[in-house]
Amino acid sequence: MHATRILVSAGLAASLVLGVAFIRPATVDSHNKEAAAQAATWTVDPVHSSITFRIKHAGASWSVGRFNSFSGTVRHDAAAPEKSSVEFTVATDSVDTAMPDRDKHLKSADFFDATQFPKATFTSKSVAKKGNLLAVTGDFALHGVTKSVTVEMELVGTGKGPQGDERAGFSGKLVIQRSDFGIKTYPGMLGEDVTLFIDVETVKK
């Protein structure tokens, strides 16, 4: 049955989720250092970004999926990271596991209940330097529940887009427990831990 193979991503977010784009001190070259040193606002480019997830199925394998609709804004100050902030939103009805019947079930009240809870959001509350990473702590809201989570982000690189715009890419991982957000369908068959992989490209405004 499709039901026993349902994926659950507590998403997001976001997310999900998740503190999605903060610059660590650049070490590649002087150009990167100069770019990273400037306080700036960046927006997530969804075309060159992805939010994927995995959850264990039947204790035997990983099932994976993604979210296709999301947006985010980062205000970053490399000289004073604690002044940085991020807001991120994921559309829960954009869940995609490459199986339409399973996706429909995931959007139902058994899981995301996308009609009642169409968005998963992350709003940062604090940022702290942690080695070459930045630990971003904030409120993650999913399925009508808000929890504090921390995402560790790293700078992948910087460069210029086709139109000469400044870009920076970031990567992070977040593990959450789906039952913390009231998603408890198929205990035992589906794992409790959901791992979110956040890979985003941002554009300087």
C-alpha positions in Angstrom: 0.0 0.0 0.0 1.1 3.5 -0.7 0.4 4.4 3.0 3.1 2.3 4.4 5.7 4.0 2.2 4.7 7.5 3.1 7.6 9.9 3.5 7.4 12.5 6.2 9.5 15.6 6.3 9.0 17.9 9.1 10.3 20.3 7.0 11.2 22.2 6.4 12.2 24.0 6.6 12.7 25.6 5.9 13.5 24.7 6.3 13.4 24.0 7.2 14.5 25.3 7.4 15.8 26.2 7.9 18.6 29.5 9.3 19.3 29.0 5.7 22.1 31.3 4.7 24.8 32.8 6.8 28.3 33.5 5.7 31.2 32.1 7.6 34.5 34.1 7.4 35.7 33.5 3.8 39.2 31.9 3.5 39.5 31.2 -0.2 40.9 34.5 -1.5 41.0 38.2 -0.9 38.0 38.9 -3.2 35.9 36.5 -1.1 37.1 38.1 2.1 36.1 41.5 0.9 32.7 40.4 -0.3 32.0 38.5 3.0 33.1 41.5 5.1 30.3 43.7 3.9 27.0 43.7 5.7 24.3 42.9 3.1 20.9 41.5 2.4 20.6 38.3 0.3 17.6 36.6 -1.2 17.3 32.8 -1.9 17.3 31.9 -5.6 15.0 28.9 -5.7 16.1 27.8 -9.2 19.6 27.0 -7.9 18.6 25.8 -4.4 17.2 22.7 -2.9 15.6 21.5 0.3 15.6 17.7 0.5 14.9 15.2 3.3 15.1 11.6 4.2 13.4 9.3 6.7 13.9 5.7 7.4 11.2 3.3 6.1 10.5 -0.1 7.7 13.8 0.1 9.5 15.4 -1.0 6.3 16.2 1.9 4.0 16.1 5.6 3.4 13.1 7.2 1.6 13.8 10.7 0.2 11.9 13.7 -1.1 12.1 17.4 -1.6 10.1 20.7 -1.5 9.7 22.6 -4.7 8.4 26.0 -3.5 10.3 28.1 -0.9 11.7 31.6 -0.3 14.0 33.3 2.1 15.8 36.5 3.0 19.1 36.8 4.9 20.5 39.9 6.5 24.1 39.2 7.2 26.8 41.2 8.9 30.1 39.3 8.8 31.8 41.8 11.0 29.2 41.2 13.7 27.5 37.9 13.0 25.3 38.2 16.1 23.5 41.0 14.3 22.6 38.7 11.3 19.0 37.4 10.8 17.1 35.1 8.4 13.5 34.4 7.5 12.5 31.4 5.5 9.2 30.0 4.2 8.4 26.6 2.6 5.1 25.7 1.0 4.1 22.3 2.5 1.9 21.4 -0.5 5.1 21.5 -2.7 6.3 18.2 -1.2 7.6 15.9 -4.0 8.6 12.3 -3.6 8.2 11.4 -7.3 5.1 9.4 -6.5 1.8 11.4 -6.9 -0.3 9.1 -4.7 2.2 9.3 -1.9 2.5 13.1 -2.3 -1.3 13.4 -2.0 -1.2 11.5 1.2 1.6 13.6 2.6 -0.4 16.7 2.0 -3.4 15.3 3.8 -4.4 15.6 7.5 -2.4 12.4 8.2 0.8 14.3 7.7 1.4 18.0 6.7 -2.3 18.9 6.5 -1.3 21.4 3.9 -4.8 22.9 3.6 -4.8 24.0 7.3 -1.1 24.6 7.6 0.1 25.7 4.1 3.4 27.0 5.3 6.4 26.0 7.4 8.5 28.9 8.5 11.8 29.7 10.2 12.6 33.0 11.9 16.1 33.3 13.5 16.5 34.6 17.0 20.3 34.4 17.4 23.5 33.7 15.5 26.8 32.5 17.0 30.1 31.7 15.4 31.2 28.1 15.8 34.6 27.5 14.2 34.2 27.9 10.5 30.4 27.6 10.8 27.6 29.7 12.2 25.1 28.2 14.5 21.7 29.8 13.7 19.0 29.4 16.3 15.4 30.3 15.7 11.7 29.4 15.8 10.6 26.7 13.4 6.9 26.5 12.8 5.3 23.4 11.2 1.9 21.7 11.4 0.7 24.3 13.9 3.6 23.7 16.3 6.6 26.0 16.9 9.9 24.7 18.3 13.3 26.2 18.8 16.0 24.6 16.5 19.6 25.3 15.7 21.1 24.9 12.2 24.8 24.9 11.5 25.5 26.6 8.2 28.7 26.8 6.1 29.7 28.9 3.1 30.1 26.8 0.0 31.5 29.6 -2.2 30.9 33.0 -3.8 30.7 34.1 -7.4 29.0 36.1 -10.1 25.7 35.2 -11.8 25.0 35.5 -15.6 24.0 39.1 -15.1 26.9 40.0 -12.9 25.0 39.8 -9.7 26.8 38.7 -6.5 26.0 35.2 -5.3 26.9 33.0 -2.3 26.0 29.4 -1.7 25.4 27.8 1.7 24.8 24.3 3.0 23.5 22.9 6.3 21.8 19.9 7.8 19.1 19.7 10.5 17.7 16.6 12.2 14.2 16.9 13.8 11.8 14.5 15.4 8.5 14.5 13.5 6.4 13.7 16.6 7.5 17.0 18.1 5.4 18.6 15.5 2.4 16.4 15.9 3.1 14.2 12.9 2.8 10.7 14.4 1.3 8.5 11.6 2.7 5.0 11.2 5.0 4.8 14.3 7.5 2.0 13.9 7.0 1.8 10.1 8.3 5.3 9.6 11.3 6.6 11.5 11.1 9.3 14.1 14.0 11.3 12.9 13.8 13.4 9.7 17.0 14.8 8.3 16.7 18.0 6.2 19.5 18.9 3.8 19.5 22.7 3.0 21.5 23.8 0.0 20.8 27.3 -1.2 22.2 29.9 -3.5 21.5 33.5 -2.6 21.7 36.7 -4.5 22.9 40.0 -3.0 20.2 42.8 -3.2 
